[in-house]
Amino acid sequence: MESVGFRMGPFRLMDLIGVDTNLAVTTSVYEGLGRPPRFEPHPVQINKVAQGHNGRKSGQGFYDYTQSPA
């Protein structure tokens, strides 16, 4: 996404706002709309949160933030 002009891709955005926050919103929308299959939270999101990989705030999400920039 970044290579075609977007400031960041969807996974970097999830890491920025928090994978746990994204999962909570996704779950809320899914439940609020009567559980339509197309809005069901993805197992990857659920697993990331269960592992504590909540994005930048935890140092690990879809990307690793434990290394300091050079």
Secondary structure by P-SEA (a helix, b strand, c coil): cccccccccaaaaaaaacaaaaaaaaaaaaaaacccccccccaaaaaaaaaccccccccccccccccccc
